Amino acid sequence: MLSFSAITVRLGGQLILDQATASLPPGSHVGLIGRNGAGKSTLMKVVAGLLEADSGELSMPRGTRIGYIAQEAPEGSATPYETVLAADEERSRLMEASETESDLEKLAEIHERLNTIDAYTAPARAARILAGLGFDETMQHQPLSAFSGGWRMRVALGALLFSAPDLLLLDEPSNHLDLEAVLWLENFLRGYRGTLLLISHERDFLNKVADHILHLQQGKLTLYPGGYDAFERQRAERLSQLESARNRQLAEREKLQSFVNRWRTKAHSARQAQSRMKALERMEPIAAAVEDPSLSFSFPSPDDNLKPPLITLDQAAVGYDDKPILTKLNLRIDPDDRIAFIGRNGNGKTTLAKLIVGQLPTVDGQMVTSSKIKVGYFTQYQVEELDVDDSPLDHMTRLMPGASTTAVRSQLGRFGFSGDKATQKVGSMSGGERARLALALITRDAPHLLILDEPTNHLDVDVRQALIEALADYQGAVIIVSHDRHMLELTADRLILVDNGKATDFDGDLNDYTNFILGKSDKPTSEAPVKAQDKKADKRARAEKRQQNKALRDEIKKLEGEISKLTSCRSEIDQALFDPDQASPKDKKLTVTQLMKSRADIEDELNKKEAIWLEKSEMLE
């Protein structure tokens, strides 16, 4: 069992972990979640022994082998295969000793231990792990120096998995992986026999791998049983209970304060007033749920509706230095398309995106683009290239020359950069905030087509959900490259498989593709070609569904406003009933009977609104 007892950590004078306490069951697979900057990686470093807590105690069974992926990618002339095999230090040591040991008794002990740790099947296991992470046989035997940093981090992950520690610590392992490798990793971790502590922002990944969720918020830890969906349900119930308790406490505080204000100057009741003042001081305030502007943002939809198609590729080819990477590309993009590019990293998804956005020319065939089209293109490079010494307002002002300050701030406000947030330095912002700023910058002119290449890498679960909802409301076309299945499932209704130098429609949904990748089914193929009118009907139906979803969200938002007003009115009546002297002028004119009747009417209306809200929310879900 891994236990945290009152762990406190301060970094740079800032309190990160505040008396954090939790106990993880032995052999559990725990997803560690929380907003960006909450301290998840800090907690994991404390567990790994890389950071010492200011106070508190961390306990685990004696002799526990801990595995934590290094921040530096492995380098040198060794191959991925050799690097992974070397990760099992005991095996490497015993294999070397078996070559040099002359004492027959000791040699027998060495071979017995090698058999015990299954050392002779290790080469096959190492090869399978590397294959799952995307390394074919040729790549497994190339030197590490031949690979990019992302691929070398895959080698580091493979070595960690191969070493099979008792406690496996993974900090966002999917960031350097494509969808195919994520699916393999998910399958591998589900069968992992040790204890797993995993930081991830991918809802589907957490649902499949985790059997507990450890939530880190405001320096405190709370352990929930089940995957991410179970956590969300339990957390919603807990927040609802907390809000009810807070409302009851506020009413009680108002009642006590009213008594104190009224009677503390009266000699005959001063003692009672003093008693109530002490009760007020002892009452620990229940904090309200904090509203976060980053959890709600929106893309500006194009003002003018262009006629289809927006872009057409006809037998096109694209590559670098006149060397084709993708050939015979036949693709049509319409204003209502929602497309996901799928396929392993390195097969050309980003190359195809660059062709469509106009950053690469065709080397064969042709691409026809609407003359008035505006395209917004997001990549991780844009996040990395932001000027750390400038503010969001500085960045947006440069890209919107001649625009009024109101227009500039309005675009920033869409993405949660209002007030002081608009003038803070980029250098002080989290990775998620920088990603949101990059999204704000590329959509400043309301593009007709959004191309998003791995937009979720720096976003936590809540902000990813906000991005999904923003894309659902956006009225333009969308092309997305992502390994986040939850996002793909809720955003894309057309899959383009980029593989073997081609880009073709994948006949099936994401579940079909998942089964295909995991070898559970053959690649689906159409028995007959889909007619053009059928494709148009499907697109129209999908666009109508998105519009219906937007209408539902608008209804839900309106209902929430009405419920909030009704709740406030009920609280005012309760105040008038508890303490008539503190009642509002309109309520003072009413008798107790009239107030009770008014409260009953509000309660009845509130129940109706909440029932409708629940029904609409279930429909949207």
Summary of the structure (lengths in Angstrom):
residues: 621
radius of gyration: 29.5
end to end distance: 36.7
largest distance: 103.2
contacts: 1880
relative contact order: 0.09
helix: 51%
strand: 18%
